[in-house]
Amino acid sequence: MDPETPQKPKKSSLDTAANIAIIVVCAIAAVVLIRNQFFPPRPGPPPGSPPAVEKGDRFDQIKAVLPAGTSRALVVAVAPGCHFCNESMSFYKQLLDQRNQKSSPVRFIAAVPNDAAKTEEAQKFATAGAQPDSLVHLDFNTIKVPGTPTLMLVDNDGKVLDVWVGKLDESGEKEVLKVL
């Protein structure tokens, strides 16, 4: 060997292992990115969860709480501790204001999961200036409420004509306002 020629340092097994680990991590990241880009997750409840309310469902429990002469109603399921429900109160006020301006026959009914929640939720609606036509206790499991808030447009027979789940964005709010 010529003393003037620099020698390549030998790769240690630690360097080799690090390079292999980097390649594996990059391959996994590529698979995840490709999977999410070309095969997005399907919307809907996770497998094994209880069924969620859908258009066309009919509930005697909802029919029973509709005021006499109601042709259609917006039933909003709210619960204590639901921050999305609290954040939606200004929208419910806007909804009621527009309904009253249009003299719409659509009733606005607030539903809570138990009688104990009525007082707290009534106070929240009153504070927001969004007094519902009635505040009722409904079994959320029976009417398949997947989470709160859930807004259901129902007819006089308790049939669900449309449903919105969660805090609505601007386009969702516009969609609900159109049903008035």
C-alpha positions in Angstrom: 0.0 0.0 0.0 1.1 3.4 -0.8 1.4 5.6 2.3 0.1 8.7 0.4 -3.2 7.1 -0.7 -5.9 7.8 1.9 -7.7 4.7 3.1 -11.4 4.4 3.3 -12.6 3.9 6.8 -14.4 0.6 7.3 -18.1 0.8 7.8 -19.1 -0.3 11.2 -22.1 -2.6 11.8 -23.8 0.4 13.6 -23.6 2.5 10.4 -25.0 -0.4 8.3 -27.9 -0.9 10.8 -28.6 2.9 10.8 -28.8 2.9 7.0 -31.1 -0.1 7.0 -33.3 1.6 9.6 -33.5 4.8 7.6 -34.5 2.8 4.4 -37.2 0.9 6.4 -38.7 4.1 7.9 -38.8 5.7 4.4 -40.5 2.7 2.9 -43.1 2.7 5.7 -43.7 6.4 5.3 -44.1 6.0 1.5 -46.6 3.2 2.0 -48.6 5.3 4.5 -48.6 8.3 2.3 -49.7 6.4 -0.8 -52.4 4.5 1.1 -53.9 7.8 2.5 -53.6 9.6 -0.8 -55.1 6.9 -3.1 -57.2 5.0 -0.6 -58.7 7.5 1.9 -60.6 6.1 4.9 -64.3 5.5 4.3 -66.6 7.9 6.0 -69.0 6.6 8.6 -68.9 5.1 12.1 -66.1 2.8 13.0 -66.8 -0.9 12.7 -68.6 -2.3 15.7 -70.1 1.0 16.7 -73.9 1.3 17.2 -75.8 2.4 14.0 -76.2 6.1 13.5 -79.4 7.9 12.6 -80.0 8.0 8.8 -82.5 9.7 6.5 -85.7 7.6 6.4 -85.4 6.3 9.9 -88.7 6.7 11.9 -88.9 7.0 15.6 -92.1 6.8 17.7 -90.2 8.5 20.6 -89.7 11.6 18.4 -93.3 11.6 17.2 -94.5 11.5 20.8 -92.7 14.8 21.7 -93.8 16.8 18.7 -96.3 19.5 19.5 -99.7 19.1 18.0 -100.0 20.4 14.5 -96.3 20.2 13.8 -95.6 19.4 10.1 -91.8 19.4 10.4 -89.3 20.0 13.2 -85.6 20.4 13.8 -84.6 18.2 16.7 -81.2 19.1 18.1 -79.6 16.5 20.4 -77.4 18.3 23.0 -75.6 17.1 26.1 -74.0 18.7 29.1 -70.2 18.9 28.7 -70.4 19.0 24.9 -68.2 21.9 23.8 -69.5 21.6 20.2 -73.0 22.1 21.5 -72.0 25.2 23.4 -70.1 26.6 20.3 -73.2 25.9 18.2 -75.6 28.0 20.4 -75.0 31.2 18.3 -76.1 29.2 15.2 -79.2 28.0 17.0 -80.1 31.6 17.8 -79.5 32.5 14.1 -81.7 29.6 13.1 -84.5 30.6 15.4 -84.3 34.3 14.4 -84.5 33.4 10.7 -87.4 31.0 11.3 -89.3 33.7 13.1 -88.6 36.3 10.4 -89.9 33.9 7.7 -92.8 32.7 9.9 -91.7 29.2 9.1 -93.8 26.4 10.6 -90.7 24.3 11.4 -90.5 23.7 15.1 -87.2 23.8 17.0 -87.0 21.1 19.7 -84.0 20.6 21.9 -83.4 17.0 23.2 -81.3 16.0 26.1 -80.2 12.4 27.1 -81.7 12.6 30.6 -84.1 14.7 32.8 -81.2 15.9 34.9 -79.7 17.7 31.9 -82.8 19.7 31.2 -82.1 22.6 33.6 -78.5 23.0 32.6 -79.3 22.9 28.8 -82.3 25.2 29.2 -80.0 27.8 30.9 -77.5 27.5 28.0 -80.2 28.1 25.4 -81.7 31.0 27.4 -78.3 32.6 27.8 -77.7 32.4 24.0 -81.2 33.8 23.3 -82.1 30.6 21.5 -85.2 29.5 23.3 -86.4 26.2 21.7 -90.1 25.5 21.3 -89.7 22.6 23.7 -86.9 20.9 25.6 -87.4 17.2 26.0 -85.7 14.1 27.2 -85.1 11.4 24.5 -83.1 8.2 24.8 -80.2 8.9 22.4 -79.5 5.2 21.9 -83.1 4.6 20.8 -83.0 7.4 18.3 -79.4 6.4 17.2 -77.7 9.7 18.0 -74.0 9.1 17.2 -72.7 12.1 19.0 -73.7 15.6 20.0 -74.8 17.9 18.6 -77.0 16.1 16.2 -79.6 18.0 14.2 -82.5 16.0 12.6 -85.2 17.4 10.4 -88.2 15.2 11.0 -91.8 15.1 9.7 -95.0 14.9 11.8 -94.7 11.1 11.9 -91.2 11.1 13.4 -89.5 10.2 10.1 -86.0 11.6 9.6 -85.9 13.8 6.5 -82.3 14.9 6.9 -79.6 14.7 9.5 -76.4 16.7 10.4 -73.9 15.5 13.0 -71.3 17.6 14.9 -70.5 21.3 14.8 -71.5 22.5 11.4 -69.2 24.5 9.2 -70.6 27.5 7.2 -71.9 25.4 4.3 -73.6 23.0 6.8 -75.3 25.9 8.5 -76.5 27.3 5.2 -77.9 23.9 4.3 -79.9 23.7 7.6 -81.1 27.3 7.2 -82.6 26.3 3.8 -85.1 23.9 5.4 -86.9 26.7 7.2 
